[in-house]
Amino acid sequence: MRILEETSTSVLSRSAVGTLLAEFRRTPLFALIVFLPAVILLDQISPEAHTWLFLLSTLAIVPLAAMLSRATESVAAKTGDSVGGLLNATLGNLTELVISLAALHAGQYLLVKASIAGAIVTNTLFMLGGAFLIGGLKHHLQEFNRVNARFQASLLFLATIAILVPSLVSEVEKAPSAAFSAQLSSGLAVLLIVVYALGMLFSLKTHRELFASVAHADHSETSWPLSVGVAVLIVTTLLVAIVSEIFVGSVQVAAQHLGMTPAFVGFIVVALVGGAAEMTSAFSAARANRLDLSVGIALGSAAQIALFVAPVLVLLSYFIGPEPMSLQFWPGAVAMMLIATTAATLLSNGGHAAWYAGVMALAVYAIFGFTLFILPPGTGQ
């Protein structure tokens, strides 16, 4: 019996290794994994080379995020697109959460807030717009469940209002006390987490029939075995944590050397790097005519960051940060989040998508990115 068990385990291990090797050959993006040992080695040899550490860590996070995405896609293939979108958004946000936790521990609250606002804007404009563009170029006109899109957009709008309130109070009251800001932010954080939990109960349990996917799909990729997917998720998450610590430690000095403002780094660079996993899933799903999954990942991820990740970071700042972090953002970030939420609502309201809708969303994102790139240093901090 022991011989049979050892034989089956050996066969399973060889099968898992073969599956991963085949995936590496099929996905050229995974070739960037060579930068993972390079950045870890450089951090040990020359920790003061901040610009190179920043560039290499950015390149190393991208294949790790893609591996995380591919593993979650295998699990999502066994569920509906609503649950699959939630799973992709949740595990895809691990990268963003780990980067934010490292920045939170280092006391870089501007980077944390910029990455939160940037992730919301990037998911609602760049990811959703890119999915509409890629899917529309191949399938002319695509359909998706507009009830799900409206629901996610409504959650996102609610969270944006909760982020807007502390900023409005600070403008009206001129200089509210730090204790008041901390108390208001922690109360709003708890409220948002409760609303998010009830929203998941509503969409996945009590009214799940409203969120059924439109019947179209092209499942051309084979799913990984469950054991392989779980192992990849665990190992990848640990590696992302290691690289994220290097990324956060080098980002400020590197941004100065490269002529980028802290707002641009957090809003654009960190958001794009942290969302690489979800973008890979959303774009591939749109190309396979599974636009419900793309919309679920894009808007679901943005809503999850606003309703769950940001509040959790506020609460965790009491334990791992040098001081409590508030939900007070600079006015420009709040305005961009409101505009992005409104644009996503308008684009997803009809339940149909074409490539030019993606062009419009990407154009709004480009306007934000260009503005932040030429923003004078010190503005909006």
Protein Blocks (a to p, Z undefined) as FASTA:
>chain_A
ZZmmmmmmmmmmmmmmmmmmmmmmmmmklmmmmmmmmmmmmmmmmmmlmmlmmmmmmmmm
mmmmmmmmmmmmmmmmmmcfklmmmmmmmmmmmmmmmmmmmmmmnopaklmmmmmmmmmm
mmmmmmmmmmmmmmmmmnopacddfklmmmmmmmmmmmmmmmmmmmmmmmmnopacfklm
mmmmmmmmmmmmmmmmmmmmmmmmmmmmmmcccdddddfbccddfklmmmmmmmmmmmmm
mmmmmmmmmmmmmmmmnopafklmmmmmmmmmmmmmmmmmmmmmmmnopaklmmmmmmmm
mmmmmmmmmmmmmmmmmmmmmbdcdfbdcfklmmmmmmmmmmmmmmmmnopacfklmmmm
mmmmmmmmmmmmmpcghihZZ
